[in-house]
């Protein structure tokens, strides 16, 4: 099956390079999302509508990729299926204090 970005109508992956999916509705802890090319993913935290969850483990300092672009960096290790939000991500967009980031 080819890449179509959808996780059984519960999530969407916007670009094939992304390491996060976006929820299309509130996801309860323990829910299973079937992702094309990645198989089943168990949701580790409740994920509100429109928020992100990790498609793979992301190490502390690792890039958060959405739209095929780096949008932030993990402030701690994030496990596959974990809610990805401000409690574990630092934005990398429009940051003049990070070398090589747009706006420098």
C-alpha positions as CSV (number, residue, x, y, z in Angstrom):
1,X,0.0,0.0,0.0
2,X,1.4,3.4,-0.9
3,X,1.7,6.5,1.3
4,X,-1.7,8.3,1.6
5,X,-1.1,10.1,4.9
6,X,-4.2,8.8,6.7
7,X,-4.2,6.7,9.8
8,X,-7.7,5.1,9.6
9,X,-9.5,8.5,9.9
10,X,-8.0,9.2,13.3
11,X,-4.8,11.0,12.3
12,X,-3.2,12.5,9.2
13,X,0.5,12.5,8.3
14,X,1.0,15.6,6.2
15,X,4.3,14.7,4.6
16,X,6.1,11.4,4.2
17,X,9.2,12.9,6.0
18,X,7.1,13.8,9.1
19,X,7.9,12.1,12.4
20,X,4.6,13.3,13.9
21,X,0.9,12.7,12.9
22,X,-1.9,15.2,13.6
23,X,-5.1,13.9,15.3
24,X,-8.3,14.4,13.5
25,X,-10.3,14.0,16.7
26,X,-9.6,13.5,20.4
27,X,-7.6,10.3,20.9
28,X,-7.8,8.4,24.2
29,X,-4.9,6.9,25.9
30,X,-4.6,3.3,24.7
31,X,-6.3,3.9,21.3
32,X,-4.7,2.1,18.4
33,X,-4.1,4.0,15.2
34,X,-3.2,2.0,12.1
35,X,-0.7,4.0,10.0
36,X,0.2,3.3,6.4
37,X,3.7,2.1,6.1
38,X,4.2,2.2,9.9
39,X,1.7,-0.3,11.2
40,X,-0.3,0.0,14.4
41,X,0.6,2.7,16.9
42,X,-0.7,2.7,20.5
43,X,-1.5,6.2,21.8
44,X,0.4,6.7,25.1
45,X,-1.4,9.9,26.2
46,X,-4.7,11.5,25.6
47,X,-4.2,13.7,22.4
48,X,-6.6,16.5,21.8
49,X,-8.1,17.2,18.4
50,X,-5.5,18.9,16.1
51,X,-2.5,18.0,18.3
52,X,0.5,15.9,17.3
53,X,1.7,12.4,18.3
54,X,5.1,10.9,17.7
55,X,5.3,8.3,14.9
56,X,8.7,7.1,16.2
57,X,10.9,7.6,19.3
58,X,12.5,11.1,19.2
59,X,15.6,11.7,21.3
60,X,16.1,14.8,23.4
61,X,17.2,17.6,21.1
62,X,15.9,15.7,18.1
63,X,14.0,17.5,15.3
64,X,10.2,17.5,15.3
65,X,9.2,17.3,11.6
66,X,5.7,18.3,10.3
67,X,4.9,19.4,6.7
68,X,8.3,17.9,5.8
69,X,9.9,20.8,7.8
70,X,11.6,21.1,11.2
71,X,9.1,22.9,13.4
72,X,10.7,22.3,16.8
73,X,13.1,20.3,18.9
74,X,12.3,17.7,21.6
75,X,13.2,19.1,25.1
76,X,13.3,15.5,26.4
77,X,13.0,12.0,24.9
78,X,9.5,11.4,23.3
79,X,8.3,7.9,22.8
80,X,6.4,6.6,19.8
81,X,2.7,7.3,20.4
82,X,3.3,10.1,22.9
83,X,1.5,13.4,22.7
84,X,3.9,16.0,21.2
85,X,3.2,19.6,22.4
86,X,4.7,22.5,24.4
87,X,5.5,20.3,27.4
88,X,8.1,18.3,25.4
89,X,8.9,20.5,22.4
90,X,10.6,23.9,21.9
91,X,9.7,25.8,18.7
92,X,12.4,26.2,16.1
93,X,10.4,28.4,13.8
94,X,11.1,32.2,13.6
95,X,13.8,31.8,16.3
96,X,16.6,34.4,15.7
97,X,18.6,32.8,18.5
98,X,19.2,29.5,16.7
99,X,21.9,29.6,13.9
100,X,20.6,28.5,10.5
101,X,17.0,29.0,11.3
102,X,14.9,31.3,9.1
103,X,14.9,34.8,10.3
104,X,18.7,34.9,11.0
